[in-house]
Amino acid sequence: MSTATPRPSVLFVCVHNAGRSQMAAAFLTHLAGDRVEVRSAGSAPADTVNPAVVDAMKEVGIDISAETPKVLTVETVRASDVVITMGCGDTCPVFPGKRYLDWRLDDPAGQGVDAVRPIRDEIEQRIRGLLADLDG
């Protein structure tokens, strides 16, 4: 019989699931490996991930070029322990018993790589803090 605790599940949500939530999910996956189940979704997903976001992540050695924006579903929220919203406002469903964090971050939509870098770096720092909290 295994005494291992189930791994925590984290969901990152923004409107288009094309920038901030994709970067956050990629950093958490990269830093946590299989210790954390990672999902991302958008309340109104874009067709593709922002190319400047893909380029900015490549600069730090993380390839998200194969990722696609996903639609936010009630099931996805229910299956997550921690839900981190990034500017989706009232469109994010709220369920009792979930831990919610709202990260206020600039939106990289329509921005070039130069504008995406500081957002990427702030997300990485927040992910490192979140991971320390989850591991603690």
ROBAKE-269623 format. One record per residue: residue number from 0; residue in one letter; y, z, x of N, C-alpha, C in turn. Coordinates in Angstrom, 3 decimals. Atoms other than C-alpha are relative to their C-alpha. Layout:
<nr=NUM, rest=A, nc2=Y, nc3=Z, nc1=X, cac2=Y, cac3=Z, cac1=X, cc2=Y, cc3=Z, cc1=X>
...
This chain:
<nr=0, rest=M, nc2=-1.190, nc3=0.000, nc1=0.839, cac2=0.000, cac3=0.000, cac1=0.000, cc2=1.245, cc3=0.000, cc1=0.877>
<nr=1, rest=S, nc2=-1.201, nc3=0.124, nc1=-0.808, cac2=3.358, cac3=-1.024, cac1=1.400, cc2=1.059, cc3=0.993, cc1=-0.456>
<nr=2, rest=T, nc2=-1.092, nc3=-0.916, nc1=0.334, cac2=6.163, cac3=1.510, cac1=1.587, cc2=1.348, cc3=-0.660, cc1=0.306>
<nr=3, rest=A, nc2=-1.245, nc3=0.698, nc1=-0.310, cac2=8.739, cac3=-1.108, cac1=2.532, cc2=0.895, cc3=-0.048, cc1=-1.233>
<nr=4, rest=T, nc2=-0.936, nc3=0.084, nc1=1.122, cac2=11.843, cac3=-0.989, cac1=0.410, cc2=0.320, cc3=-1.474, cc1=-0.234>
<nr=5, rest=P, nc2=-0.341, nc3=1.396, nc1=0.267, cac2=12.733, cac3=-4.222, cac1=-1.348, cc2=1.321, cc3=-0.352, cc1=0.680>
<nr=6, rest=R, nc2=-1.230, nc3=0.382, nc1=-0.690, cac2=15.376, cac3=-6.178, cac1=0.483, cc2=1.116, cc3=-0.185, cc1=-1.019>
<nr=7, rest=P, nc2=-1.110, nc3=0.158, nc1=0.927, cac2=18.826, cac3=-6.138, cac1=-1.081, cc2=0.313, cc3=-1.475, cc1=-0.241>
<nr=8, rest=S, nc2=-0.378, nc3=1.359, nc1=0.371, cac2=20.070, cac3=-9.251, cac1=-2.859, cc2=1.510, cc3=-0.049, cc1=-0.206>
<nr=9, rest=V, nc2=-1.451, nc3=0.128, nc1=0.069, cac2=23.674, cac3=-10.390, cac1=-2.465, cc2=0.344, cc3=-1.383, cc1=-0.550>
<nr=10, rest=L, nc2=-0.475, nc3=1.246, nc1=0.598, cac2=25.410, cac3=-13.047, cac1=-4.578, cc2=1.489, cc3=-0.141, cc1=0.289>
<nr=11, rest=F, nc2=-1.402, nc3=0.310, nc1=-0.245, cac2=28.694, cac3=-14.646, cac1=-3.483, cc2=0.451, cc3=-1.009, cc1=-1.043>
<nr=12, rest=V, nc2=-0.480, nc3=0.864, nc1=1.077, cac2=30.738, cac3=-16.226, cac1=-6.273, cc2=1.462, cc3=-0.376, cc1=0.223>
<nr=13, rest=C, nc2=-1.377, nc3=0.474, nc1=0.104, cac2=33.871, cac3=-18.374, cac1=-6.221, cc2=0.004, cc3=-1.136, cc1=-1.013>
<nr=14, rest=V, nc2=-0.082, nc3=0.982, nc1=1.079, cac2=35.094, cac3=-21.065, cac1=-8.575, cc2=-0.839, cc3=-1.235, cc1=0.306>
<nr=15, rest=H, nc2=0.627, nc3=1.289, nc1=-0.281, cac2=33.851, cac3=-24.202, cac1=-6.824, cc2=-1.278, cc3=0.082, cc1=0.838>
<nr=16, rest=N, nc2=1.168, nc3=-0.169, nc1=-0.865, cac2=31.102, cac3=-22.777, cac1=-4.549, cc2=-0.012, cc3=-1.080, cc1=1.076>
<nr=17, rest=A, nc2=-0.130, nc3=1.073, nc1=-0.988, cac2=32.411, cac3=-25.240, cac1=-1.964, cc2=0.657, cc3=0.479, cc1=1.283>
<nr=18, rest=G, nc2=-0.716, nc3=-0.491, nc1=-1.169, cac2=34.198, cac3=-23.002, cac1=0.536, cc2=-0.333, cc3=1.434, cc1=0.327>
<nr=19, rest=R, nc2=0.131, nc3=-1.420, nc1=-0.354, cac2=34.501, cac3=-19.223, cac1=0.635, cc2=-1.405, cc3=0.536, cc1=-0.213>
<nr=20, rest=S, nc2=1.328, nc3=-0.557, nc1=0.285, cac2=31.194, cac3=-18.359, cac1=-1.045, cc2=-1.066, cc3=-0.643, cc1=0.874>
<nr=21, rest=Q, nc2=0.954, nc3=0.668, nc1=-0.898, cac2=29.339, cac3=-20.951, cac1=1.055, cc2=0.080, cc3=0.595, cc1=1.405>
<nr=22, rest=M, nc2=-0.151, nc3=-0.593, nc1=-1.336, cac2=30.789, cac3=-19.523, cac1=4.287, cc2=-0.586, cc3=1.399, cc1=0.028>
<nr=23, rest=A, nc2=0.499, nc3=-1.374, nc1=0.052, cac2=29.981, cac3=-15.962, cac1=3.235, cc2=-1.525, cc3=0.023, cc1=-0.027>
<nr=24, rest=A, nc2=1.463, nc3=0.052, nc1=0.081, cac2=26.400, cac3=-16.840, cac1=2.287, cc2=-0.601, cc3=-0.428, cc1=1.333>
<nr=25, rest=A, nc2=0.515, nc3=0.490, nc1=-1.287, cac2=25.910, cac3=-18.728, cac1=5.558, cc2=0.091, cc3=1.079, cc1=1.073>
<nr=26, rest=F, nc2=-0.126, nc3=-1.082, nc1=-0.987, cac2=27.242, cac3=-15.850, cac1=7.672, cc2=-1.022, cc3=1.097, cc1=-0.252>
<nr=27, rest=L, nc2=0.951, nc3=-1.074, nc1=0.287, cac2=25.084, cac3=-13.277, cac1=5.875, cc2=-1.421, cc3=-0.443, cc1=0.334>
<nr=28, rest=T, nc2=1.327, nc3=0.526, nc1=-0.339, cac2=21.986, cac3=-15.467, cac1=6.198, cc2=-0.182, cc3=-0.034, cc1=1.516>
<nr=29, rest=H, nc2=0.048, nc3=0.122, nc1=-1.461, cac2=22.778, cac3=-16.084, cac1=9.875, cc2=-0.147, cc3=1.376, cc1=0.672>
<nr=30, rest=L, nc2=-0.019, nc3=-1.315, nc1=-0.649, cac2=23.417, cac3=-12.417, cac1=10.715, cc2=-1.127, cc3=0.922, cc1=-0.457>
<nr=31, rest=A, nc2=1.008, nc3=-0.923, nc1=0.543, cac2=20.835, cac3=-10.710, cac1=8.469, cc2=-1.412, cc3=-0.546, cc1=0.094>
<nr=32, rest=G, nc2=1.340, nc3=0.575, nc1=-0.005, cac2=17.955, cac3=-13.153, cac1=8.763, cc2=-0.653, cc3=0.221, cc1=-1.348>
<nr=33, rest=D, nc2=0.709, nc3=-0.192, nc1=1.267, cac2=15.342, cac3=-12.266, cac1=6.165, cc2=0.123, cc3=1.420, cc1=-0.539>
<nr=34, rest=R, nc2=-0.175, nc3=-1.383, nc1=0.481, cac2=16.551, cac3=-8.657, cac1=5.719, cc2=0.733, cc3=0.055, cc1=-1.335>
<nr=35, rest=V, nc2=-0.788, nc3=0.033, nc1=1.227, cac2=18.812, cac3=-9.710, cac1=2.827, cc2=-0.264, cc3=-1.320, cc1=-0.712>
<nr=36, rest=E, nc2=0.106, nc3=1.214, nc1=0.796, cac2=18.274, cac3=-12.185, cac1=0.000, cc2=1.422, cc3=-0.442, cc1=-0.333>
<nr=37, rest=V, nc2=-1.376, nc3=0.481, nc1=0.122, cac2=21.400, cac3=-14.358, cac1=-0.135, cc2=0.068, cc3=-1.154, cc1=-0.995>
<nr=38, rest=R, nc2=-0.250, nc3=1.080, nc1=0.957, cac2=22.698, cac3=-16.511, cac1=-3.003, cc2=1.499, cc3=-0.253, cc1=-0.047>
<nr=39, rest=S, nc2=-1.407, nc3=0.278, nc1=0.295, cac2=25.971, cac3=-18.258, cac1=-3.752, cc2=0.052, cc3=-0.938, cc1=-1.191>
<nr=40, rest=A, nc2=-0.147, nc3=0.831, nc1=1.195, cac2=27.280, cac3=-19.953, cac1=-6.875, cc2=1.475, cc3=-0.086, cc1=-0.361>
<nr=41, rest=G, nc2=-1.375, nc3=0.175, nc1=0.447, cac2=30.429, cac3=-21.150, cac1=-8.591, cc2=0.076, cc3=-0.086, cc1=-1.512>
<nr=42, rest=S, nc2=-0.180, nc3=0.062, nc1=1.450, cac2=31.793, cac3=-20.816, cac1=-12.102, cc2=0.282, cc3=-1.427, cc1=-0.453>
<nr=43, rest=A, nc2=-0.232, nc3=1.427, nc1=0.281, cac2=32.866, cac3=-24.495, cac1=-11.951, cc2=-0.271, cc3=-0.760, cc1=1.296>
<nr=44, rest=P, nc2=0.337, nc3=0.521, nc1=-1.326, cac2=30.969, cac3=-25.929, cac1=-8.957, cc2=0.535, cc3=-1.407, cc1=0.262>
<nr=45, rest=A, nc2=-0.446, nc3=1.316, nc1=-0.455, cac2=32.369, cac3=-28.855, cac1=-7.001, cc2=-1.222, cc3=-0.900, cc1=0.203>
<nr=46, rest=D, nc2=1.099, nc3=0.932, nc1=-0.274, cac2=30.292, cac3=-31.951, cac1=-6.208, cc2=-0.589, cc3=0.218, cc1=1.380>
<nr=47, rest=T, nc2=0.455, nc3=-0.169, nc1=-1.379, cac2=30.095, cac3=-31.195, cac1=-2.486, cc2=0.712, cc3=1.191, cc1=0.628>
<nr=48, rest=V, nc2=-0.653, nc3=-1.040, nc1=-0.784, cac2=30.891, cac3=-28.473, cac1=0.028, cc2=1.182, cc3=-0.636, cc1=0.729>
<nr=49, rest=N, nc2=-1.221, nc3=0.440, nc1=-0.670, cac2=34.393, cac3=-28.833, cac1=1.487, cc2=-0.316, cc3=-0.416, cc1=1.446>
<nr=50, rest=P, nc2=0.323, nc3=0.475, nc1=-1.364, cac2=34.043, cac3=-30.976, cac1=4.684, cc2=0.685, cc3=0.815, cc1=1.096>
<nr=51, rest=A, nc2=-0.679, nc3=-0.825, nc1=-1.001, cac2=36.615, cac3=-28.834, cac1=6.521, cc2=-0.730, cc3=1.325, cc1=0.195>
<nr=52, rest=V, nc2=0.795, nc3=-1.228, nc1=-0.083, cac2=34.484, cac3=-25.765, cac1=5.736, cc2=-1.264, cc3=-0.268, cc1=0.827>
<nr=53, rest=V, nc2=1.187, nc3=0.379, nc1=-0.782, cac2=31.382, cac3=-27.534, cac1=7.096, cc2=0.365, cc3=-0.084, cc1=1.482>
<nr=54, rest=D, nc2=-0.433, nc3=0.148, nc1=-1.399, cac2=33.300, cac3=-28.427, cac1=10.285, cc2=0.339, cc3=1.350, cc1=0.629>
<nr=55, rest=A, nc2=-0.379, nc3=-1.316, nc1=-0.524, cac2=34.712, cac3=-24.897, cac1=10.689, cc2=-1.233, cc3=0.851, cc1=0.290>
<nr=56, rest=M, nc2=1.232, nc3=-0.767, nc1=-0.227, cac2=31.236, cac3=-23.379, cac1=10.365, cc2=-0.782, cc3=-0.561, cc1=1.182>
<nr=57, rest=K, nc2=0.666, nc3=0.598, nc1=-1.166, cac2=29.807, cac3=-25.871, cac1=12.883, cc2=0.580, cc3=0.543, cc1=1.296>
<nr=58, rest=E, nc2=-0.664, nc3=-0.529, nc1=-1.197, cac2=32.367, cac3=-24.539, cac1=15.379, cc2=-0.572, cc3=1.340, cc1=0.436>
<nr=59, rest=V, nc2=0.599, nc3=-1.294, nc1=-0.340, cac2=30.643, cac3=-21.138, cac1=15.224, cc2=-1.529, cc3=-0.069, cc1=-0.012>
<nr=60, rest=G, nc2=1.443, nc3=0.178, nc1=-0.163, cac2=27.143, cac3=-22.618, cac1=15.397, cc2=-0.818, cc3=0.124, cc1=-1.266>
<nr=61, rest=I, nc2=0.730, nc3=-0.109, nc1=1.265, cac2=26.229, cac3=-22.510, cac1=11.694, cc2=0.158, cc3=-1.321, cc1=-0.751>
<nr=62, rest=D, nc2=-0.011, nc3=1.291, nc1=0.673, cac2=25.274, cac3=-25.770, cac1=9.977, cc2=-0.245, cc3=0.191, cc1=-1.496>
<nr=63, rest=I, nc2=0.165, nc3=-0.095, nc1=1.454, cac2=25.892, cac3=-25.772, cac1=6.215, cc2=0.121, cc3=-1.391, cc1=-0.639>
<nr=64, rest=S, nc2=-0.192, nc3=1.366, nc1=0.507, cac2=26.043, cac3=-29.560, cac1=5.872, cc2=-1.006, cc3=-0.374, cc1=-1.085>
<nr=65, rest=A, nc2=1.013, nc3=0.319, nc1=1.014, cac2=22.885, cac3=-29.590, cac1=3.720, cc2=0.192, cc3=0.807, cc1=-1.283>
<nr=66, rest=E, nc2=-0.211, nc3=-0.841, nc1=1.187, cac2=24.228, cac3=-26.994, cac1=1.236, cc2=0.681, cc3=-0.798, cc1=-1.108>
<nr=67, rest=T, nc2=-0.657, nc3=0.613, nc1=1.147, cac2=25.283, cac3=-28.029, cac1=-2.249, cc2=0.514, cc3=1.102, cc1=-0.924>
<nr=68, rest=P, nc2=-0.503, nc3=-0.997, nc1=0.945, cac2=27.450, cac3=-26.142, cac1=-4.744, cc2=-0.976, cc3=0.188, cc1=-1.164>
<nr=69, rest=K, nc2=0.927, nc3=-0.343, nc1=1.069, cac2=25.396, cac3=-24.346, cac1=-7.390, cc2=0.767, cc3=0.668, cc1=-1.140>
<nr=70, rest=V, nc2=-0.663, nc3=-0.592, nc1=1.163, cac2=26.350, cac3=-23.289, cac1=-10.907, cc2=-0.409, cc3=1.462, cc1=-0.148>
<nr=71, rest=L, nc2=0.239, nc3=-1.417, nc1=0.237, cac2=26.668, cac3=-19.589, cac1=-11.634, cc2=-0.740, cc3=0.174, cc1=-1.324>
<nr=72, rest=T, nc2=0.748, nc3=-0.275, nc1=1.227, cac2=24.071, cac3=-18.413, cac1=-14.156, cc2=-0.117, cc3=1.509, cc1=-0.196>
<nr=73, rest=V, nc2=0.213, nc3=-1.403, nc1=0.334, cac2=23.524, cac3=-15.113, cac1=-15.914, cc2=-1.213, cc3=0.528, cc1=0.764>
<nr=74, rest=E, nc2=1.229, nc3=-0.416, nc1=-0.695, cac2=20.038, cac3=-14.988, cac1=-14.355, cc2=0.278, cc3=0.312, cc1=1.470>
<nr=75, rest=T, nc2=-0.320, nc3=-0.218, nc1=-1.415, cac2=21.484, cac3=-15.268, cac1=-10.847, cc2=0.690, cc3=1.342, cc1=0.184>
<nr=76, rest=V, nc2=-0.695, nc3=-1.284, nc1=-0.097, cac2=23.791, cac3=-12.307, cac1=-11.471, cc2=-0.979, cc3=1.143, cc1=-0.251>
<nr=77, rest=R, nc2=0.978, nc3=-1.059, nc1=0.305, cac2=20.990, cac3=-10.246, cac1=-13.034, cc2=-0.940, cc3=0.260, cc1=1.167>
<nr=78, rest=A, nc2=0.959, nc3=-0.129, nc1=-1.098, cac2=18.757, cac3=-10.899, cac1=-10.007, cc2=0.634, cc3=0.535, cc1=1.279>
<nr=79, rest=S, nc2=-0.706, nc3=-0.424, nc1=-1.210, cac2=21.385, cac3=-9.655, cac1=-7.534, cc2=0.376, cc3=1.477, cc1=-0.068>
<nr=80, rest=D, nc2=-0.390, nc3=-1.403, nc1=-0.092, cac2=22.064, cac3=-6.106, cac1=-6.350, cc2=1.502, cc3=0.144, cc1=0.208>
<nr=81, rest=V, nc2=-1.420, nc3=-0.023, nc1=-0.329, cac2=25.542, cac3=-6.821, cac1=-4.986, cc2=0.583, cc3=-1.362, cc1=-0.364>
<nr=82, rest=V, nc2=-0.683, nc3=1.233, nc1=0.378, cac2=27.912, cac3=-9.401, cac1=-6.483, cc2=1.397, cc3=0.046, cc1=0.606>
<nr=83, rest=I, nc2=-1.302, nc3=0.047, nc1=-0.660, cac2=30.902, cac3=-10.378, cac1=-4.361, cc2=0.755, cc3=-1.210, cc1=-0.535>
<nr=84, rest=T, nc2=-0.799, nc3=1.070, nc1=0.578, cac2=33.553, cac3=-12.377, cac1=-6.169, cc2=1.159, cc3=-0.330, cc1=0.931>
<nr=85, rest=M, nc2=-1.068, nc3=0.499, nc1=-0.863, cac2=36.178, cac3=-14.462, cac1=-4.407, cc2=0.919, cc3=-0.889, cc1=-0.823>
<nr=86, rest=G, nc2=-0.979, nc3=0.763, nc1=0.755, cac2=38.805, cac3=-15.506, cac1=-6.890, cc2=-0.532, cc3=-0.718, cc1=-1.214>
<nr=87, rest=C, nc2=0.462, nc3=0.672, nc1=1.219, cac2=36.705, cac3=-16.413, cac1=-9.922, cc2=0.493, cc3=0.711, cc1=-1.245>
<nr=88, rest=G, nc2=-0.647, nc3=-0.666, nc1=1.125, cac2=38.564, cac3=-13.940, cac1=-12.113, cc2=-0.958, cc3=0.415, cc1=-1.094>
<nr=89, rest=D, nc2=0.770, nc3=-0.456, nc1=1.159, cac2=37.220, cac3=-13.360, cac1=-15.597, cc2=-1.240, cc3=-0.829, cc1=-0.274>
<nr=90, rest=T, nc2=1.155, nc3=0.849, nc1=0.283, cac2=34.605, cac3=-16.114, cac1=-15.402, cc2=-1.294, cc3=0.570, cc1=0.568>
<nr=91, rest=C, nc2=1.208, nc3=-0.602, nc1=-0.565, cac2=32.193, cac3=-13.886, cac1=-13.481, cc2=-0.586, cc3=1.004, cc1=-0.986>
<nr=92, rest=P, nc2=0.601, nc3=-0.971, nc1=0.912, cac2=29.741, cac3=-12.100, cac1=-15.789, cc2=-0.214, cc3=1.338, cc1=0.696>
<nr=93, rest=V, nc2=0.143, nc3=-1.350, nc1=-0.546, cac2=29.573, cac3=-8.346, cac1=-15.291, cc2=-1.146, cc3=0.696, cc1=-0.727>
<nr=94, rest=F, nc2=1.131, nc3=-0.729, nc1=0.560, cac2=26.370, cac3=-6.367, cac1=-15.811, cc2=-0.001, cc3=1.423, cc1=0.538>
<nr=95, rest=P, nc2=0.099, nc3=-1.378, nc1=-0.470, cac2=25.909, cac3=-2.596, cac1=-15.644, cc2=-1.063, cc3=0.118, cc1=1.091>
<nr=96, rest=G, nc2=0.988, nc3=-0.262, nc1=-1.033, cac2=24.089, cac3=-1.300, cac1=-12.601, cc2=0.111, cc3=-0.887, cc1=1.219>
<nr=97, rest=K, nc2=-0.203, nc3=0.861, nc1=-1.165, cac2=25.315, cac3=-3.995, cac1=-10.239, cc2=1.200, cc3=0.531, cc1=0.777>
<nr=98, rest=R, nc2=-1.150, nc3=-0.367, nc1=-0.824, cac2=27.656, cac3=-3.325, cac1=-7.348, cc2=0.886, cc3=-1.234, cc1=0.128>
<nr=99, rest=Y, nc2=-0.939, nc3=1.126, nc1=-0.051, cac2=30.743, cac3=-5.549, cac1=-7.554, cc2=1.069, cc3=0.258, cc1=1.048>
<nr=100, rest=L, nc2=-1.107, nc3=-0.030, nc1=-0.952, cac2=33.180, cac3=-6.273, cac1=-4.753, cc2=0.834, cc3=-1.252, cc1=-0.245>
<nr=101, rest=D, nc2=-0.865, nc3=1.162, nc1=0.145, cac2=36.186, cac3=-8.566, cac1=-5.067, cc2=0.743, cc3=-0.186, cc1=1.310>
<nr=102, rest=W, nc2=-0.646, nc3=0.312, nc1=-1.274, cac2=37.253, cac3=-10.143, cac1=-1.801, cc2=1.113, cc3=-1.000, cc1=-0.265>
<nr=103, rest=R, nc2=-1.139, nc3=0.890, nc1=0.177, cac2=40.731, cac3=-11.612, cac1=-2.013, cc2=0.203, cc3=-0.795, cc1=1.279>
<nr=104, rest=L, nc2=-0.077, nc3=0.888, nc1=-1.164, cac2=40.687, cac3=-14.571, cac1=0.337, cc2=0.753, cc3=-1.261, cc1=-0.389>
<nr=105, rest=D, nc2=-0.658, nc3=1.275, nc1=0.265, cac2=42.819, cac3=-17.683, cac1=0.631, cc2=-1.048, cc3=-1.054, cc1=-0.342>
<nr=106, rest=D, nc2=0.907, nc3=1.075, nc1=0.405, cac2=41.218, cac3=-20.730, cac1=-0.979, cc2=0.127, cc3=-1.154, cc1=0.986>
<nr=107, rest=P, nc2=-0.070, nc3=1.099, nc1=-0.965, cac2=40.304, cac3=-23.389, cac1=1.608, cc2=0.033, cc3=-1.389, cc1=-0.640>
<nr=108, rest=A, nc2=0.031, nc3=1.313, nc1=0.659, cac2=40.251, cac3=-26.175, cac1=-1.016, cc2=1.205, cc3=-0.832, cc1=0.401>
<nr=109, rest=G, nc2=-1.065, nc3=0.914, nc1=-0.366, cac2=42.262, cac3=-29.152, cac1=0.162, cc2=0.635, cc3=0.279, cc1=1.348>
<nr=110, rest=Q, nc2=-0.553, nc3=-0.375, nc1=-1.299, cac2=42.937, cac3=-27.524, cac1=3.532, cc2=-0.783, cc3=-0.655, cc1=1.130>
<nr=111, rest=G, nc2=0.674, nc3=0.511, nc1=-1.190, cac2=42.122, cac3=-28.851, cac1=6.982, cc2=-0.685, cc3=1.126, cc1=0.753>
<nr=112, rest=V, nc2=0.756, nc3=-0.981, nc1=-0.792, cac2=39.982, cac3=-27.113, cac1=9.588, cc2=0.917, cc3=1.094, cc1=0.550>
<nr=113, rest=D, nc2=-0.917, nc3=-1.011, nc1=-0.547, cac2=43.039, cac3=-25.371, cac1=11.106, cc2=0.286, cc3=1.114, cc1=-0.997>
<nr=114, rest=A, nc2=-0.252, nc3=-1.006, nc1=1.039, cac2=43.687, cac3=-23.604, cac1=7.787, cc2=-1.265, cc3=0.752, cc1=-0.371>
<nr=115, rest=V, nc2=1.278, nc3=-0.626, nc1=0.372, cac2=39.982, cac3=-22.852, cac1=7.229, cc2=-0.415, cc3=1.051, cc1=1.027>
<nr=116, rest=R, nc2=0.462, nc3=-0.924, nc1=-1.055, cac2=39.428, cac3=-21.086, cac1=10.588, cc2=0.343, cc3=1.466, cc1=-0.270>
<nr=117, rest=P, nc2=-0.279, nc3=-1.425, nc1=0.237, cac2=41.313, cac3=-17.854, cac1=9.749, cc2=-0.751, cc3=0.560, cc1=-1.210>
<nr=118, rest=I, nc2=0.778, nc3=-0.439, nc1=1.171, cac2=39.563, cac3=-17.672, cac1=6.352, cc2=-1.439, cc3=0.256, cc1=0.439>
<nr=119, rest=R, nc2=1.369, nc3=-0.141, nc1=-0.523, cac2=36.203, cac3=-18.208, cac1=8.080, cc2=-0.127, cc3=1.289, cc1=0.806>
<nr=120, rest=D, nc2=0.085, nc3=-1.177, nc1=-0.867, cac2=36.957, cac3=-15.496, cac1=10.630, cc2=0.109, cc3=1.298, cc1=-0.800>
<nr=121, rest=E, nc2=-0.104, nc3=-1.194, nc1=0.848, cac2=38.013, cac3=-13.004, cac1=7.945, cc2=-1.306, cc3=0.224, cc1=-0.757>
<nr=122, rest=I, nc2=1.286, nc3=-0.122, nc1=0.706, cac2=34.827, cac3=-13.730, cac1=5.988, cc2=-1.062, cc3=0.559, cc1=0.938>
<nr=123, rest=E, nc2=1.000, nc3=-0.517, nc1=-0.944, cac2=32.723, cac3=-13.152, cac1=9.109, cc2=0.166, cc3=1.506, cc1=0.205>
<nr=124, rest=Q, nc2=-0.223, nc3=-1.432, nc1=-0.195, cac2=34.348, cac3=-9.737, cac1=9.661, cc2=-0.444, cc3=0.796, cc1=-1.232>
<nr=125, rest=R, nc2=0.417, nc3=-0.692, nc1=1.229, cac2=33.781, cac3=-8.774, cac1=6.017, cc2=-1.528, cc3=0.025, cc1=-0.116>
<nr=126, rest=I, nc2=1.473, nc3=0.056, nc1=0.050, cac2=30.135, cac3=-9.896, cac1=6.242, cc2=-0.592, cc3=1.010, cc1=0.963>
<nr=127, rest=R, nc2=0.508, nc3=-0.987, nc1=-0.961, cac2=29.606, cac3=-7.796, cac1=9.360, cc2=0.121, cc3=1.417, cc1=-0.561>
<nr=128, rest=G, nc2=-0.177, nc3=-1.312, nc1=0.629, cac2=31.020, cac3=-4.775, cac1=7.495, cc2=-0.987, cc3=0.227, cc1=-1.134>
<nr=129, rest=L, nc2=0.950, nc3=-0.085, nc1=1.101, cac2=28.878, cac3=-5.495, cac1=4.437, cc2=-1.408, cc3=0.252, cc1=0.536>
<nr=130, rest=L, nc2=1.337, nc3=-0.141, nc1=-0.575, cac2=25.764, cac3=-5.805, cac1=6.591, cc2=-0.207, cc3=1.414, cc1=0.548>
<nr=131, rest=A, nc2=0.098, nc3=-1.374, nc1=-0.503, cac2=26.474, cac3=-2.487, cac1=8.298, cc2=-0.183, cc3=0.978, cc1=-1.162>
<nr=132, rest=D, nc2=0.123, nc3=-0.826, nc1=1.185, cac2=26.860, cac3=-0.938, cac1=4.835, cc2=-1.394, cc3=-0.111, cc1=-0.617>
<nr=133, rest=L, nc2=1.339, nc3=0.222, nc1=0.583, cac2=23.610, cac3=-2.494, cac1=3.548, cc2=-1.084, cc3=0.618, cc1=0.873>
<nr=134, rest=D, nc2=1.000, nc3=-0.542, nc1=-0.928, cac2=21.702, cac3=-1.428, cac1=6.668, cc2=0.051, cc3=1.524, cc1=0.043>
<nr=135, rest=G, nc2=-0.192, nc3=-1.433, nc1=-0.106, cac2=23.128, cac3=2.096, cac1=6.490, cc2=-0.706, cc3=0.709, cc1=-1.099>
